[in-house]
C-alpha cells in the first residue's frame, strides 16, 4: 500500500529570488540514501515523490493520492542515493520515499536542505481509521496466467545468463504462459513492441531489462489486468468491444 510509506511534511516559505525570473519559488534539495542494504547484497530500487499537501492534514491518505499527481519525482533507481534538486512555489508539500517493489522494506536516511525559514518534519503515519474506507474492486480470478508462486521457473527459462528478462525474453515467456490458460490462442496478437512497453514501464535503471523483483511487480499487474479484461469481455470473444473498453479502463 503506497500511502503507508513514511511521509514527511515539507513547508516552503523562504522565497529564492532569481534575477530576471518573475516566478516566486523556493529552492530545496531532498536526498534519499539507503542504509545497510548493500552490505546484505540487496540493491533496492528507491525513489522520491513530492505531492501538494492536504489542506487540513499533514499526510496524504489513499484517497488523497488518487486525486493528486506529484509535483516533483525521480525514476526508481538502485543507486545508494537518489536526489531531487528543484524549486516550488511557497506552500505545504508531502515527501514520500518508497521502493519500486511493493512490500519490500529497507532502512533509509532522508535529508532535506532548504533556505532558512522553510522546514521539513516527519508526518504521522496514517492509520486505517484516518482514511475513508475504500474497497478496491476485486474480480474473479480465472486460470489465464500462472500465479507468481509458480512463475519463477518460467522466468529463469526465458531470462539471460545474468538473470535479466529483456523484451524478447518477455515476449517468449508471455506467449508460453498464455498458451497454457483460458486465453490460449491470444498469444498471436502479442507483439514485441507490447513487451518493450511493458519492460519500460517497470525498468528502474533504464537499461531495457527486468530483474526478478521488477518482473514480480510487473507480473502481478499483468495478472490483475488480465482478470479485469476477462471480467469485461462479456461475450467471451477474447476481444473488448467498444462499449466494454471504457468500464474496463476505469476498473484498471
Secondary structure, DSSP 4 states (H G I P E B T S, - for coil): -GGGS-EEEEEE-S-B--TT--S-BEEEEEEEEE-STGGGT----EEEEEEEPPSS-SS--HHHHHH---SEE---B-SSEEEEEEEE-SEEEEEEEEESSTT----EEEEEEE-TT-EEEEPPPP-GGGS-----------TTS--GGG-HHHHHHTS-TTS-EEHHHHHHHHHHHHHTSTTTTGGGG--HHHHHHHHHHH-SSSSSEE-HHHHHHHHHHHHHHHHHHHHH-TT-SSS--HHHHHHHHHH-
